[in-house]
C-alpha cells in the first residue's frame, strides 16, 4: 500500500507544482453586444394530391437578433504566450424579430390553413473554455462551450378549416442546448491598476437536438418543431470590459 501511495505522489506532485506555477489568477469582466443573422425555414411538402394529402409549410423570422449580455472569465493557467480561460456569459434579446408562419394542408374534400404572425423573446447562457495566444499586437482565442437557449413567441393566429375562419392568440416556446465554437481577437490597454479590453468574436452553434418535422395532416400548424428549425445559432459579438 505504501509503495502505491509513494508512486502516486511521485506522479502527482510534479503536476500539482506545475499547475500552481501556471496559475495566473486574472479576472475578466465585461458587457457584450451581439448581432445574429435572420432565421428562415424551408418550404416542406408531403404527399401527392389528390392521391395523398399535400402540405406546404413556410416559417421565417424577419429582423436581426440583437443581444446584450454580461461576460465573466478567469484565467486558470498561463505558460509563455499561451493562456487558458474559463468563461461564462448570459445574454438577452434586445430586439424582438417578427415571425411569419404559413401552413396549408390539402386533402380530398378538406382544406386546412393557418397563418401566424408573432414576435420573439430570447435569452441564452454559456459556459466554456478558451485557449488564447499572445500576438505582437493583441491576442487570438479559440473557444468551446455548452450553450443553453430559451426562445418564446407570442402572436395572432388565423385558422381556416374548409372556408371557416377563426382567430386566437397563440404562444409557444423552445428550450434546447448546443455547443458553441468561436474565434476571437482581443486588444488590451494598461490603465494603471487594471487593463481594459475590447474583444470581437465570431461564433456558431452545432450538435443540438431538433424536434423532427414531418409536414402532413398533423404538422401544418405552428409548433415547437418549426420554431426549432429557425432558431438563431450564429452571431458576431463585441465585448468591452476590464481585466483585474
C-alpha positions as CSV (number, residue, x, y, z in Angstrom):
1,X,0.0,0.0,0.0
2,X,2.8,2.4,0.9
3,X,4.6,1.7,-2.3
4,X,1.4,2.6,-4.3
5,X,0.9,5.8,-2.4
6,X,4.6,6.8,-3.0
7,X,4.2,6.1,-6.7
8,X,1.0,8.2,-6.9
9,X,2.8,11.1,-5.1
10,X,5.7,10.9,-7.4
11,X,3.4,11.2,-10.4
12,X,1.0,13.8,-8.9
13,X,3.4,16.2,-7.2
14,X,5.1,17.5,-10.4
15,X,1.6,18.0,-11.9
16,X,0.4,19.9,-8.9
17,X,3.5,22.0,-8.8
18,X,3.3,22.8,-12.5
19,X,-0.4,23.7,-12.1
20,X,0.5,26.1,-9.2
21,X,3.3,27.7,-11.2
22,X,0.9,28.3,-14.1
23,X,-1.9,29.9,-12.1
24,X,-2.4,33.4,-13.5
25,X,-5.4,34.4,-11.4
26,X,-6.6,37.1,-13.8
27,X,-10.3,38.0,-13.9
28,X,-12.1,39.3,-16.9
29,X,-15.4,41.3,-16.5
30,X,-17.4,43.0,-19.3
31,X,-20.5,43.7,-21.2
32,X,-21.3,42.4,-24.7
33,X,-23.4,43.2,-27.7
34,X,-24.1,40.6,-30.4
35,X,-25.8,40.6,-33.8
36,X,-27.2,37.3,-35.1
37,X,-28.5,36.6,-38.6
38,X,-32.1,36.3,-39.8
39,X,-33.5,32.8,-39.5
40,X,-35.6,31.2,-42.2
41,X,-37.2,27.8,-42.6
42,X,-37.6,25.9,-45.9
43,X,-40.8,25.1,-47.7
44,X,-41.7,21.5,-47.0
45,X,-44.1,19.2,-48.8
46,X,-45.5,15.7,-48.2
47,X,-47.9,13.6,-50.3
48,X,-49.1,13.7,-53.8
49,X,-52.5,15.4,-54.1
50,X,-55.2,14.1,-54.8
51,X,-53.9,10.6,-54.0
52,X,-52.4,11.7,-50.7
53,X,-52.7,14.9,-48.6
54,X,-50.4,17.6,-49.7
55,X,-48.8,20.0,-47.2
56,X,-46.8,23.2,-47.6
57,X,-45.2,24.9,-44.6
58,X,-43.2,28.2,-44.5
59,X,-41.6,29.7,-41.4
60,X,-39.3,32.7,-41.2
61,X,-38.1,35.4,-38.9
62,X,-37.7,39.0,-40.1
63,X,-35.1,41.1,-38.4
64,X,-31.7,40.6,-36.9
65,X,-31.2,39.1,-33.5
66,X,-29.7,41.9,-31.3
67,X,-28.5,40.7,-27.9
68,X,-27.0,42.3,-24.9
69,X,-25.2,40.4,-22.1
70,X,-22.7,40.2,-19.3
71,X,-19.4,38.3,-19.6
72,X,-17.0,36.9,-16.9
73,X,-13.8,35.0,-17.3
74,X,-11.0,33.6,-15.1
75,X,-7.5,32.7,-16.5
76,X,-6.7,29.5,-14.8
77,X,-3.3,28.9,-16.4
78,X,-0.6,30.7,-18.4
79,X,2.6,29.5,-20.0
80,X,4.6,31.8,-22.2
81,X,2.4,33.2,-24.9
82,X,-0.5,30.7,-24.2
83,X,-3.3,31.1,-21.8
84,X,-6.3,29.0,-20.6
85,X,-9.5,30.7,-19.5
86,X,-12.8,29.6,-18.0
87,X,-15.6,31.8,-19.3
88,X,-19.3,32.4,-18.7
89,X,-21.9,34.5,-20.5
90,X,-25.5,35.5,-20.1
91,X,-27.4,37.2,-23.0
92,X,-30.9,38.5,-23.6
93,X,-32.6,39.7,-26.8
94,X,-32.7,43.4,-27.3
95,X,-34.8,43.0,-30.4
96,X,-38.0,41.1,-31.0
97,X,-37.8,39.7,-34.5
98,X,-41.2,39.1,-36.1
99,X,-42.2,35.5,-37.1
100,X,-44.3,34.6,-40.0
101,X,-45.7,31.0,-40.4
102,X,-47.9,29.6,-43.0
103,X,-49.2,26.1,-43.1
104,X,-51.5,24.6,-45.7
105,X,-52.9,21.1,-45.9
106,X,-54.9,19.9,-48.9
107,X,-56.8,16.6,-49.0
108,X,-59.9,15.4,-50.9
109,X,-62.8,17.3,-49.5
110,X,-60.8,19.2,-47.0
111,X,-58.6,22.3,-46.9
112,X,-56.8,23.4,-43.8
113,X,-54.8,26.6,-43.5
114,X,-53.0,28.5,-40.7
115,X,-51.3,31.9,-40.8
116,X,-49.4,33.1,-37.8
117,X,-47.7,36.4,-37.0
118,X,-45.8,36.9,-33.7
119,X,-42.7,38.3,-32.1
120,X,-39.9,36.5,-30.3
121,X,-38.2,36.8,-26.9
122,X,-34.8,35.1,-26.5
123,X,-32.1,34.5,-23.9
124,X,-29.1,32.2,-23.6
125,X,-26.3,31.2,-21.2
126,X,-22.9,29.9,-22.0
127,X,-20.1,28.1,-20.0
128,X,-16.9,27.1,-21.7
129,X,-13.1,27.3,-22.1
130,X,-10.9,29.5,-24.2
131,X,-7.3,29.0,-25.3
132,X,-5.5,32.2,-26.1
133,X,-2.2,33.1,-27.7
134,X,-0.5,36.4,-27.5
135,X,0.5,38.2,-30.7
136,X,2.8,41.2,-31.2
137,X,-0.5,43.2,-31.1
138,X,-3.4,41.7,-29.2
139,X,-4.3,38.1,-28.8
140,X,-6.3,35.4,-30.6
141,X,-8.6,32.9,-29.0
142,X,-10.4,29.7,-29.7
143,X,-13.4,28.9,-27.5
144,X,-15.6,25.8,-27.0
145,X,-18.6,25.8,-24.7
146,X,-22.0,24.5,-23.8
147,X,-24.9,26.9,-24.5
148,X,-28.5,26.9,-23.4
149,X,-31.3,28.7,-25.3
150,X,-34.7,29.8,-24.3
151,X,-36.9,31.3,-27.0
152,X,-40.6,32.0,-26.9
153,X,-43.1,33.6,-29.4
154,X,-46.5,35.1,-29.0
155,X,-48.9,36.5,-31.6
156,X,-52.1,36.3,-33.5
157,X,-53.2,33.2,-35.4
158,X,-55.7,32.8,-38.2
159,X,-57.0,29.3,-38.9
160,X,-59.1,28.3,-41.9
161,X,-61.0,24.9,-41.9
162,X,-63.0,24.3,-45.1
163,X,-63.7,28.0,-45.6
164,X,-64.5,28.8,-41.9
165,X,-62.1,31.3,-40.2
166,X,-61.2,31.5,-36.5
167,X,-58.8,33.8,-34.7
168,X,-56.9,33.5,-31.5
169,X,-53.7,34.4,-29.6
170,X,-51.1,31.6,-29.6
171,X,-47.8,31.2,-27.7
172,X,-45.1,28.6,-28.0
173,X,-41.6,28.2,-26.5
174,X,-38.5,26.2,-27.4
175,X,-35.6,25.3,-25.0
176,X,-32.6,23.5,-26.2
177,X,-28.8,23.2,-25.8
178,X,-26.0,23.2,-28.3
179,X,-22.2,23.5,-28.4
180,X,-20.7,26.9,-29.4
181,X,-17.3,27.2,-31.1
182,X,-15.9,30.7,-31.6
183,X,-12.8,32.5,-32.7
184,X,-11.9,35.9,-31.1
185,X,-9.4,38.7,-31.3
186,X,-8.7,40.9,-28.2
187,X,-6.9,44.2,-27.7
188,X,-5.9,45.3,-24.2
189,X,-4.7,48.6,-22.7
190,X,-2.9,49.2,-19.4
191,X,-4.9,51.6,-17.2
192,X,-2.6,51.5,-14.2
193,X,-4.2,49.2,-11.6
194,X,-6.1,47.2,-14.3
195,X,-6.3,46.7,-18.0
196,X,-9.3,47.4,-20.3
197,X,-10.0,45.2,-23.2
198,X,-12.0,45.1,-26.4
199,X,-12.9,41.7,-27.9
200,X,-14.6,40.7,-31.2
201,X,-15.7,37.1,-31.7
202,X,-17.5,35.1,-34.3
203,X,-19.4,32.0,-33.1
204,X,-21.5,29.2,-34.5
205,X,-23.6,26.5,-32.8
206,X,-23.6,22.8,-33.6
207,X,-24.7,19.5,-32.1
208,X,-28.2,20.5,-30.9
209,X,-31.1,18.1,-30.9
210,X,-34.0,19.4,-33.0
211,X,-37.5,18.0,-32.9
212,X,-38.5,16.1,-36.0
213,X,-40.6,17.9,-38.6
214,X,-42.9,15.7,-40.8
215,X,-45.2,18.1,-42.6
216,X,-48.6,16.4,-43.1
217,X,-52.1,16.3,-41.8
218,X,-50.9,16.7,-38.2
219,X,-47.9,19.0,-38.7
220,X,-49.2,22.0,-40.7
221,X,-49.7,24.1,-37.6
222,X,-47.1,26.2,-35.9
223,X,-45.3,24.2,-33.2
224,X,-42.1,23.9,-31.2
225,X,-40.6,21.8,-34.0
226,X,-40.9,24.6,-36.6
227,X,-39.6,27.1,-34.1
228,X,-36.5,24.9,-33.5
229,X,-35.8,24.9,-37.3
230,X,-35.4,28.6,-37.4
231,X,-33.6,29.3,-34.1
232,X,-30.6,31.7,-34.0
233,X,-27.3,29.8,-34.0
234,X,-24.6,32.2,-35.3
235,X,-23.6,35.7,-34.2
236,X,-20.9,38.3,-34.2
237,X,-20.2,39.6,-30.7
238,X,-18.3,42.7,-29.3
239,X,-17.3,42.6,-25.6
240,X,-15.9,45.6,-23.7
241,X,-14.6,45.3,-20.1
242,X,-11.7,45.1,-17.7
243,X,-9.1,42.6,-16.6
244,X,-8.1,42.6,-13.0
